[in-house]
Amino acid sequence: MKQKYEQQMKKGVLEMLVLRLLSEGEKYGYQLISELKEKSGGMFLLKEGTLYPILYRMEDDGLVVSRWSEPKGKEVSKKYYRLAQEGLDTLAGLKGLWEVFSRTVDGILGHGPDRSAAGNAVGGNQEVSV
């Protein structure tokens, strides 16, 4: 499989995964990168140049709030991110959308219920526009 297709597929879920990790509590960038790598079994190996634009975009959209830590001794200041209420609401919506999306894709691939069953399982047919 070509790497560009795998990257494209992963890109579509990064915001949701970052929101999910932040729902566990306040974290700084490198911590998010490490946890994503660990929890995904190495499938999601983000570089800072990928993560930080996502965090900045989410902050601009009011989904996350950031603060700088006070440096202690030789420690450098770190920028911590936490979810805002809008981020919690967005995460809940994305989780629901993901359930419909993944069931629908599984149905098309022949690994699960068909499209109508996937839509009905979440309370009606929901269209996903791309």
N, C-alpha and C positions, 0 to 999 in steps of 0.2 A: 504494500500500500504506500502511496506517496505521502511523504511527511506533511505536505501542505494541507491535505484533507484532515489529518489528525489534528493539526494545529487549529484549523478552522473550527472543528467540532469542540475542542477544548475551550477556545476563546468564548464561545457562546454561553458557557456556564461559570466563568470566572467570577463575575460580579455576585452571583448567587452564592458561590462557595465562600467568598470573602465575607459577605454579609453573615453567612452561617457561622463562620469562625468568630466573628466579632460578637455574635449573639451570646457567646460563652463568656465574654468580658473584654475589657480593654486590652489592646495589644499594639505593639509597634511593628513596623514593616518587616524586619528580618524574622521576627517571631511568626508572623503570618506565613512568610515563605517557608520556614522550617516546618510549621504545623501542616501546611498544605501538602508538602512533600511526604511527610511522615504518614498522615492520615490517608493519602491516596496511594500508598505503597510505591511512591516514586513516579506515578503517572503525571502529576502536576509539578514540574520543576520550573518555577518562575524565576525570572531575573528581576532585579530591582527596576529596570527600565520597563518592565511589563506591569508590575504591581503598582508602582507609585502613580502612574497616570490614572489607573482605575480608582485608587483611593482619592486622588484630587477631584476626579469627576463625581464620585459619590459624595464628597464633601460639598462641592458646588451645588449638587442636587438636593442637599439637605438630608442625605441618608446617614452620614457619619459626622461626628464632631471630633476635632483633634485638640491636643494640648501638648506642650513641650514639658518634659520632666526637668527638674532641677538637678544639675550635675553634682555628684557627690565625690569628693576626692579627685581621683584621676579619671573617673567615669565621665563620658561625654553625655550631653543632653540628647534624649530620644523623643521622637514625636510619636505619641500614643493616639490611637483611634478607638472610638467607641460608637456604638449604634445610637442614632437619634430615634425618636418614636417613628418618624417617617421610614427609617431603615427597617425597623421591626415590621411595620405594616407592609413594606415592599417585599421583605423576605417571605412573609406569609403568603402574599400573592404569587410570588415566584415559585414557591413550593407547590402550590395548587396547580399552577400552569405546568410545572415540570411533570407532575403526576399524569396530567392529560397528555402532554407531549410524549413522554416516554411510553405510555401505554399505546398511543397511536402509532408511534414508530415501531414498537415491538409487534403490533398487529400487522403492519404492512410488511415487516420482515418475516412474518410467520412464526414469531416467538411468543405470541400472547393473543389476547382478545382483539377482535377486529375494531375498526375505527368507531363504529357506532357504539359498541360496548364500552370503549374507552371514554367516549364523551358522556355516555349515560352514567357511568360510574361516578362521575364528579358532579352530576346534577344537570345534565343537558349537553347538547353538542356545542362545544366551544371551538371557534375557528382560531387557528394560529396563523397569522399573516407573516410572511417573510419578505 
